[in-house]
Amino acid sequence: MWRRDMFGRERDLDEEVQSWFEIHAARHEAHGMSPEEARREARRGFYGPEQVKQQVREERMGAGIESIARDVRYALRALRRSPGFTAVAVLTLALGIGANTAIFSLVDAVMLRILPVTHPEQLVFLTDPGSSGVATESNEDGTRSLIAYTEFEQLRARSTVFSGLFAAQSAPRAGDVFINSTAHPRRARVQLVSGEFFGVLGIQAAAGRVFGPSEDRVPGANPVGVISWAFWQREFAANASAIGQTMRIGDSTFHIVGIAPAGFHGIEVGADTDVWIPLTMQAQAVPGRDYLTPRDTLWLQAVGRLAPGISRSQAQASVNVTLQQILQDWHVREQLHQNILLQSGAKGASGLRDQFSDPLLVLMAMVGLVLLIACANIANLLLARGKARQREIGVRLALGAARLRLIRQIMTESILIAAMGGALGMLFALLGTRALLAFASASISDLSLDVRSDLPVFLFTGAASLLTGILFGLVPALRQTRVDLKQTLSMNQRGAIGSRLRGGRILVVAQIALSLILVTGATLLAHSLRNMLVQKVGFDRGNLLQIAIDPVSAGYKGASLTGLYRQLFEELRHMSGALDVTLANHGLFSGGDSQDEISLDGSPVHGPDNLRSRWTMVGPNYFSTLGIPLLRGRQMDASDAARGARVCVVNETFARILYPGLDPIGRHVTDEYPTTRETFEIIGVAADAKEHRPDEPRRARFYSTLFHPIGTYQSAVVLVRTAGDPSAVGSATRAAIARVAPNLPITGLITVNEQLGRRLVTQRLIADLSGLFGILGVFMAAIGVYGVMSYSMERRTGEIGIRMALGASRIGVTGMVLKETFRMVVLGAAVGVPCAWAASRLIGSLLFGLKPGDPAALAFALAVILAVCGIAAYVPARRASRVDPMQALRCE
């Protein structure tokens, strides 16, 4: 119907124009002109019927839609006539847009996603959203990262600037949950939250109810829980009978009272919570530990909703006054210089945000460069295609088509290509995002990112497609419509495409410069990762198995804990396949560490700022098991453990800084933490080792005995040096531990090399992806070089034929083409090297063992670009050198 109406209007317009023409011709004939002269004069004053028709169409209601529809139909026909060009352009764009969308999806999930709660902009963290775990309160000045339960109680009771305040366990525990007393456990992440949690967030139960403040006042009194929608779907098959069923967590049975709504995964990004239970059930959910009573146990995130009319700055000032009053009431004067910094709570808590924000932004910049290279490639294709259409454009302009109208029509073709590339790129992005998540999940346990193609991702893809269509289409459209009509119409088709494609060479130079930036960045990041993997960490990482245990949850405390460690040590050291065994309070490359103020006897160093040291509690034979060399004295052994000797070993940096020029053996070091003050005799000096982070700087450290601990600690690791593959003795190790303590939870079993790989997941991810994007950028640049040189050789077939007829050799012709390519590479390098040097400084914080602008990396990148571009240019050069001079001259 619409098409019939449109054709009817066009027919009416033709008749109206023809009628107008006949009227003017009749007027001239009435003044005495012959019919032929009258029609010629009327035609001269008409200014072109097509221009008049176009003006009428543009002024007609709905003409805009008709015009766009015509442009789209014309563009589709033009693209259908050039399937090869269309396929290459769409695929090139799809790769660029797909890579950008995949990385943006991760950026959106990690950094931009807003919590699905009521008015998230009103939420503020009183703690650091990136902090998690359990720590002992420090006497240092500065901003508090976590708070104790006793502090939360006081803040909740005294604060007047919040309409609601809740606390949540900063590190939800991943463990086994037994539903309805079944023997088969379900893996779940359980989080302890205060009774205000759901109310402050504005979360209503999808089924059943949520628990409130009244069920979170008396410790151990309300064993209730709310499960997530995903957990309900997964473990209960979405059965409504889940309400009222029981689940055993820790030592207690909890009743399921409600199901959270779909889409709500908790307040932590990257780690979905399955079960929420009241904070006052801590002792039952986490047996063997007391987190509710101590004032120095920091383990909670605190989140408040600002009261109406209260700004964040006002709330922060009020909260810090309240904190000072609490500390003064408790007579904790050494902590009076601590403060609370309010931070936005709209995006939730996330350790991933601190870990991945910089790498993701770097990757976003790199895929942006890939997309620019893709745009330059397509612009080159359009320029070459436009040269072939010069005569067509000239004829249309000569017939009266407006230049702006032609530009719009050509731009429609470009935007249509971009739209198809964006649609295919969205598919590539979905596949790429899944691959990225699989890679990250293999290295980060319990990673659960909600990466989905929602409105922001679709808007990003749409905007990227539209902008790229304009970016690569505008310049070719302007150049195609800026023609000399007389010269263009006088050319034959061969002459029309015979002019130099200077714009194409400029685009290739830009591609080379952008590719150089990509390859330099990828080289630096890959070299940095290699440095981390091959660096000497001060001990032998091979054949070393690490087993994490949780004796406190099994009821071991005090003397029974020490006895357990002795039994484990003796049992495992005689295990088949074990060369040596030791223990430690922190696992290797686990990230945990401790530091305190110390005092020394016989040291010339003074002042609390200088007398600080890291410390680690270890078992017998720690240094021989790990292969850390002893420089002086001896290591702690089983005899020290048997007699409970308070001895320690210091590292080389400790001896150099705190006992400069002196022998520390026989002297004493005292850990000055007020509640756990202990003094140890130094019996040895060990070489420095990087046990906690592969990029760990040299720091003073002392090693005390785990059998005479500093204060209390929550868990430990067993380290086993094996004769062969350490993963092969995993089952034997579990069996040996079960013989000593059948109920002892084993929370982790991994080789140290695997643990290092997990520690370097961020570096590996950015190195691998930057390498992939670098290869993609160079590949696209090579296509650009090949396209320009092939087109150039095709236009210069006659010239090459004349050269060869006059005696030019094939080698000379090949050299001529390669020389032109070398000029483009040199120009690209002249632009790209300074840009690559500047870009490398922006990623300096991600590099290890390298300086930004490393000459070797720049040289390698230049060599790669030169080699790839040379290969890309050699194919058309070889083809040009095989031209038959007679056939070439005949074509001219």
RACORCOR-V345609 format. One record per backbone hydrogen bond with DSSP energy under -1.0 kcal/mol. CO is the residue of the C=O (numbers start at 0). NH is the residue of the N-H. E is the energy in kcal/mol with one decimal. If there is no record, write none. Layout:
CO & NH & E
CO & NH & E
This chain:
0 & 4 & -2.3
1 & 5 & -2.2
2 & 6 & -2.5
3 & 7 & -2.2
4 & 8 & -2.4
5 & 9 & -2.2
6 & 10 & -2.2
7 & 11 & -2.3
8 & 12 & -2.3
9 & 13 & -2.5
10 & 14 & -2.3
11 & 15 & -2.4
12 & 16 & -2.5
13 & 17 & -2.5
14 & 18 & -2.3
15 & 19 & -2.3
16 & 20 & -2.3
17 & 21 & -2.4
18 & 22 & -2.3
19 & 23 & -2.0
20 & 24 & -2.2
21 & 25 & -2.4
22 & 26 & -1.9
23 & 27 & -1.9
24 & 28 & -2.1
25 & 29 & -2.0
27 & 32 & -1.6
28 & 31 & -1.4
33 & 37 & -3.0
34 & 38 & -2.2
35 & 39 & -2.2
36 & 40 & -2.5
37 & 41 & -2.3
38 & 42 & -2.3
39 & 43 & -1.8
40 & 44 & -1.6
47 & 51 & -1.6
48 & 52 & -2.6
49 & 53 & -2.4
50 & 54 & -2.3
51 & 55 & -2.3
52 & 56 & -2.6
53 & 57 & -2.3
54 & 58 & -1.5
55 & 59 & -1.4
59 & 62 & -1.9
61 & 65 & -1.8
62 & 66 & -3.0
63 & 67 & -2.4
64 & 68 & -2.6
65 & 69 & -2.5
66 & 70 & -2.5
67 & 71 & -2.7
68 & 72 & -2.5
69 & 73 & -2.7
70 & 74 & -2.7
71 & 75 & -2.6
72 & 76 & -2.3
73 & 77 & -2.5
74 & 78 & -2.6
75 & 79 & -2.3
76 & 80 & -1.7
81 & 85 & -2.5
82 & 86 & -2.7
83 & 87 & -2.4
84 & 88 & -2.5
85 & 89 & -2.7
86 & 90 & -2.5
87 & 91 & -2.4
88 & 92 & -2.3
89 & 93 & -2.6
90 & 94 & -2.1
91 & 95 & -1.8
92 & 96 & -3.4
93 & 97 & -2.7
94 & 98 & -2.1
95 & 99 & -1.9
96 & 100 & -2.8
97 & 101 & -2.5
98 & 102 & -2.1
99 & 103 & -2.5
100 & 104 & -2.4
101 & 105 & -1.4
102 & 106 & -2.5
103 & 107 & -3.2
104 & 108 & -2.2
105 & 109 & -2.7
106 & 110 & -2.8
106 & 111 & -1.1
107 & 112 & -2.3
114 & 116 & -2.1
118 & 121 & -1.9
119 & 122 & -1.7
121 & 305 & -2.5
122 & 344 & -2.7
123 & 303 & -2.7
124 & 342 & -2.0
127 & 130 & -2.0
128 & 349 & -1.7
134 & 297 & -3.1
141 & 338 & -2.0
144 & 127 & -2.1
146 & 298 & -1.8
146 & 299 & -2.0
147 & 151 & -2.1
148 & 152 & -2.4
149 & 153 & -1.6
150 & 154 & -2.8
151 & 155 & -2.8
152 & 156 & -1.8
153 & 157 & -2.1
154 & 158 & -2.4
160 & 306 & -2.4
163 & 304 & -2.7
165 & 302 & -2.7
166 & 193 & -2.7
167 & 300 & -3.0
172 & 189 & -2.9
174 & 187 & -2.5
176 & 185 & -3.0
177 & 247 & -3.5
178 & 181 & -1.7
185 & 176 & -2.7
187 & 174 & -2.6
188 & 273 & -2.4
188 & 274 & -2.0
189 & 172 & -2.0
190 & 276 & -2.0
191 & 168 & -3.0
192 & 278 & -1.6
193 & 196 & -2.1
195 & 199 & -2.9
196 & 200 & -1.7
197 & 201 & -1.2
197 & 202 & -2.3
200 & 117 & -2.1
206 & 258 & -2.5
211 & 214 & -1.6
212 & 215 & -1.9
217 & 220 & -1.8
221 & 223 & -2.1
222 & 254 & -2.6
224 & 256 & -2.6
225 & 275 & -2.8
226 & 259 & -2.9
227 & 231 & -2.2
228 & 232 & -2.4
229 & 233 & -2.5
230 & 234 & -3.0
231 & 235 & -1.6
231 & 237 & -1.7
235 & 238 & -1.6
238 & 241 & -1.7
239 & 242 & -1.3
241 & 244 & -1.9
244 & 255 & -2.9
245 & 179 & -2.7
246 & 253 & -3.1
247 & 177 & -1.9
248 & 251 & -1.8
251 & 248 & -2.3
253 & 246 & -2.2
254 & 224 & -2.1
255 & 243 & -2.8
256 & 208 & -2.5
257 & 226 & -2.2
258 & 205 & -2.8
258 & 206 & -1.1
260 & 263 & -1.6
264 & 272 & -2.3
266 & 348 & -3.6
269 & 447 & -2.5
273 & 227 & -2.5
274 & 190 & -2.7
275 & 225 & -2.4
276 & 192 & -2.5
277 & 280 & -1.8
278 & 281 & -1.6
279 & 219 & -2.1
280 & 284 & -2.4
281 & 285 & -3.1
283 & 250 & -2.0
285 & 288 & -1.1
295 & 136 & -3.1
297 & 134 & -2.6
298 & 169 & -2.4
299 & 146 & -1.8
300 & 167 & -2.5
301 & 125 & -2.8
302 & 165 & -2.9
303 & 123 & -2.5
304 & 162 & -2.9
306 & 309 & -2.0
310 & 314 & -2.4
311 & 315 & -2.6
312 & 316 & -2.1
313 & 317 & -2.2
314 & 318 & -2.7
315 & 319 & -2.2
316 & 320 & -1.6
317 & 321 & -2.2
318 & 322 & -2.5
319 & 323 & -2.2
320 & 324 & -2.0
321 & 325 & -2.2
322 & 326 & -2.5
323 & 327 & -2.3
324 & 328 & -2.3
325 & 329 & -1.7
326 & 331 & -2.8
327 & 330 & -1.0
331 & 334 & -1.3
332 & 335 & -1.6
334 & 337 & -1.9
336 & 141 & -1.0
338 & 143 & -2.6
342 & 124 & -3.8
344 & 347 & -1.2
345 & 114 & -3.0
348 & 268 & -3.3
350 & 354 & -1.7
351 & 355 & -3.3
352 & 356 & -1.6
355 & 359 & -2.6
356 & 360 & -2.1
357 & 361 & -2.3
358 & 362 & -2.6
359 & 363 & -2.4
360 & 364 & -2.0
361 & 365 & -2.1
362 & 366 & -2.7
363 & 367 & -1.5
364 & 368 & -1.7
365 & 369 & -2.0
366 & 370 & -2.1
367 & 371 & -2.0
368 & 372 & -2.3
369 & 373 & -2.2
370 & 374 & -2.5
371 & 375 & -2.4
372 & 376 & -2.2
373 & 377 & -2.3
374 & 378 & -2.7
375 & 379 & -2.0
376 & 380 & -2.0
377 & 381 & -2.8
378 & 382 & -2.4
379 & 383 & -2.5
380 & 384 & -2.6
381 & 385 & -2.8
382 & 386 & -1.9
383 & 387 & -1.3
386 & 389 & -1.2
388 & 392 & -2.6
389 & 393 & -2.8
390 & 394 & -2.6
391 & 395 & -2.2
392 & 396 & -2.5
393 & 397 & -2.5
394 & 398 & -1.7
395 & 400 & -2.4
396 & 399 & -1.5
401 & 405 & -1.9
402 & 406 & -2.7
403 & 407 & -2.2
404 & 408 & -1.8
405 & 409 & -2.7
406 & 410 & -2.7
407 & 411 & -1.9
408 & 412 & -1.4
409 & 413 & -1.7
410 & 414 & -2.9
411 & 415 & -2.2
412 & 416 & -2.0
413 & 417 & -2.4
414 & 418 & -2.5
415 & 419 & -2.2
416 & 420 & -2.6
417 & 421 & -2.7
418 & 422 & -2.3
419 & 423 & -2.3
420 & 424 & -2.7
421 & 425 & -1.9
422 & 426 & -1.1
423 & 427 & -2.1
424 & 428 & -2.6
425 & 429 & -2.0
426 & 430 & -1.9
427 & 431 & -2.9
428 & 432 & -3.0
429 & 433 & -1.8
430 & 434 & -1.9
431 & 435 & -2.4
432 & 436 & -2.6
433 & 437 & -2.4
434 & 438 & -2.2
435 & 439 & -2.6
436 & 440 & -3.0
437 & 441 & -1.4
439 & 442 & -1.2
439 & 443 & -2.3
443 & 446 & -1.2
448 & 450 & -1.7
451 & 453 & -1.6
453 & 457 & -2.4
454 & 458 & -3.0
455 & 459 & -2.3
456 & 460 & -2.6
457 & 461 & -2.8
458 & 462 & -2.9
459 & 463 & -2.8
460 & 464 & -2.5
461 & 465 & -2.6
462 & 466 & -2.8
463 & 467 & -2.3
464 & 468 & -2.3
465 & 469 & -2.1
466 & 470 & -2.8
467 & 471 & -2.9
468 & 472 & -1.1
469 & 473 & -2.1
472 & 476 & -1.9
473 & 477 & -2.5
474 & 478 & -2.4
475 & 479 & -2.5
476 & 480 & -1.5
483 & 487 & -3.2
484 & 488 & -2.8
485 & 489 & -1.3
491 & 495 & -1.9
494 & 497 & -1.4
499 & 501 & -1.2
500 & 504 & -1.3
501 & 505 & -1.9
502 & 506 & -2.0
503 & 507 & -2.1
504 & 508 & -2.4
505 & 509 & -2.0
506 & 510 & -2.4
507 & 511 & -2.6
508 & 512 & -2.2
509 & 513 & -2.5
510 & 514 & -2.8
511 & 515 & -2.3
512 & 516 & -1.6
513 & 517 & -2.1
514 & 518 & -2.9
515 & 519 & -2.2
516 & 520 & -2.3
517 & 521 & -2.7
518 & 522 & -2.5
519 & 523 & -2.4
520 & 524 & -2.3
521 & 525 & -2.4
522 & 526 & -2.5
523 & 527 & -2.3
524 & 528 & -2.2
525 & 529 & -2.3
526 & 530 & -2.3
527 & 531 & -1.8
528 & 532 & -2.2
529 & 533 & -2.4
530 & 534 & -1.2
536 & 689 & -3.4
542 & 721 & -2.3
543 & 751 & -2.4
544 & 719 & -2.5
545 & 749 & -2.5
546 & 717 & -2.9
547 & 746 & -1.5
547 & 747 & -1.2
548 & 715 & -1.6
550 & 555 & -2.2
551 & 554 & -1.7
556 & 559 & -1.6
557 & 561 & -1.8
558 & 562 & -2.5
559 & 563 & -2.1
560 & 564 & -2.1
561 & 565 & -1.9
562 & 566 & -2.2
563 & 567 & -2.6
564 & 568 & -2.3
565 & 569 & -2.2
566 & 570 & -2.6
567 & 571 & -2.7
568 & 572 & -1.6
571 & 574 & -1.4
574 & 577 & -1.9
576 & 722 & -2.1
579 & 720 & -2.9
581 & 718 & -2.7
582 & 618 & -2.6
583 & 716 & -2.7
586 & 589 & -1.4
593 & 614 & -1.8
595 & 612 & -2.3
596 & 671 & -2.8
598 & 669 & -2.6
606 & 610 & -2.1
609 & 611 & -1.6
610 & 597 & -2.2
612 & 595 & -2.1
613 & 701 & -1.9
615 & 703 & -1.8
616 & 584 & -2.1
617 & 705 & -3.2
620 & 624 & -2.2
621 & 625 & -2.1
622 & 626 & -1.6
622 & 627 & -2.0
625 & 539 & -2.3
628 & 686 & -2.8
631 & 684 & -2.5
635 & 620 & -2.2
636 & 640 & -1.5
637 & 641 & -2.4
638 & 642 & -1.9
639 & 644 & -2.3
644 & 646 & -1.4
645 & 680 & -2.4
647 & 682 & -2.9
648 & 702 & -3.7
649 & 685 & -2.7
650 & 654 & -2.1
651 & 655 & -2.4
652 & 656 & -2.6
653 & 657 & -2.5
654 & 658 & -1.2
658 & 661 & -2.1
663 & 666 & -2.2
666 & 681 & -3.2
667 & 600 & -1.5
668 & 679 & -2.8
669 & 598 & -1.7
670 & 677 & -1.1
672 & 675 & -1.3
677 & 670 & -2.7
679 & 668 & -2.5
680 & 647 & -2.6
681 & 665 & -3.0
682 & 633 & -2.1
683 & 649 & -2.4
684 & 630 & -2.7
684 & 631 & -1.7
685 & 651 & -1.3
688 & 690 & -1.1
690 & 588 & -3.5
692 & 695 & -1.7
699 & 613 & -2.4
700 & 650 & -2.4
701 & 615 & -1.9
702 & 648 & -2.1
703 & 617 & -2.7
704 & 707 & -1.3
715 & 548 & -2.6
716 & 583 & -1.8
717 & 546 & -2.7
718 & 581 & -2.1
719 & 544 & -2.7
720 & 578 & -3.7
720 & 579 & -1.4
724 & 727 & -1.3
725 & 728 & -1.2
726 & 729 & -1.1
728 & 732 & -2.2
729 & 733 & -2.3
730 & 734 & -2.2
731 & 735 & -2.3
732 & 736 & -2.4
733 & 737 & -2.4
734 & 738 & -1.7
735 & 739 & -1.2
736 & 740 & -2.9
740 & 743 & -1.8
744 & 549 & -1.9
747 & 547 & -2.8
749 & 545 & -2.7
750 & 754 & -2.2
751 & 755 & -2.4
752 & 756 & -2.0
753 & 757 & -2.1
754 & 758 & -2.0
755 & 759 & -1.5
757 & 760 & -1.4
759 & 763 & -2.8
760 & 764 & -2.7
761 & 765 & -2.4
762 & 766 & -2.1
763 & 767 & -2.7
764 & 768 & -2.4
765 & 769 & -2.2
766 & 770 & -1.9
767 & 771 & -2.2
768 & 772 & -2.8
769 & 773 & -2.3
770 & 774 & -2.3
771 & 775 & -2.3
772 & 776 & -2.6
773 & 777 & -2.4
774 & 778 & -2.5
775 & 779 & -2.2
776 & 780 & -2.3
777 & 781 & -2.5
778 & 782 & -2.0
779 & 783 & -2.1
780 & 784 & -2.4
781 & 785 & -2.8
782 & 786 & -2.8
783 & 787 & -2.4
784 & 788 & -2.6
785 & 789 & -2.5
786 & 790 & -2.4
787 & 791 & -2.5
788 & 792 & -2.5
789 & 793 & -2.0
790 & 794 & -2.0
791 & 795 & -1.7
793 & 796 & -1.0
795 & 799 & -2.8
796 & 800 & -2.5
797 & 801 & -2.4
798 & 802 & -2.4
799 & 803 & -2.7
800 & 804 & -2.4
801 & 805 & -2.0
802 & 807 & -2.7
803 & 806 & -1.2
808 & 812 & -2.2
809 & 813 & -2.7
810 & 814 & -2.7
811 & 815 & -2.1
812 & 816 & -2.0
813 & 817 & -2.5
814 & 818 & -2.4
815 & 819 & -1.7
816 & 820 & -2.0
817 & 821 & -2.6
818 & 822 & -2.0
819 & 823 & -1.7
820 & 824 & -2.3
821 & 825 & -2.6
822 & 826 & -2.5
823 & 827 & -2.7
824 & 828 & -2.8
825 & 829 & -2.4
826 & 830 & -1.5
827 & 831 & -3.3
828 & 832 & -2.9
830 & 834 & -1.1
831 & 835 & -3.3
832 & 836 & -2.5
833 & 837 & -2.2
834 & 838 & -2.8
835 & 839 & -2.3
836 & 840 & -1.0
840 & 843 & -1.0
842 & 845 & -1.7
843 & 846 & -1.4
853 & 857 & -2.1
854 & 858 & -2.7
855 & 859 & -2.4
856 & 860 & -2.4
857 & 861 & -2.4
858 & 862 & -2.4
859 & 863 & -2.4
860 & 864 & -2.5
861 & 865 & -2.7
862 & 866 & -2.5
863 & 867 & -2.7
864 & 868 & -2.6
865 & 869 & -2.2
866 & 870 & -2.2
867 & 871 & -2.5
868 & 872 & -2.2
869 & 873 & -1.5
870 & 874 & -1.0
872 & 876 & -1.9
873 & 877 & -3.1
874 & 878 & -2.1
875 & 879 & -2.4
876 & 880 & -2.0
879 & 882 & -1.5
883 & 887 & -2.5
884 & 888 & -2.3
885 & 889 & -1.9
886 & 890 & -1.8
887 & 891 & -1.2
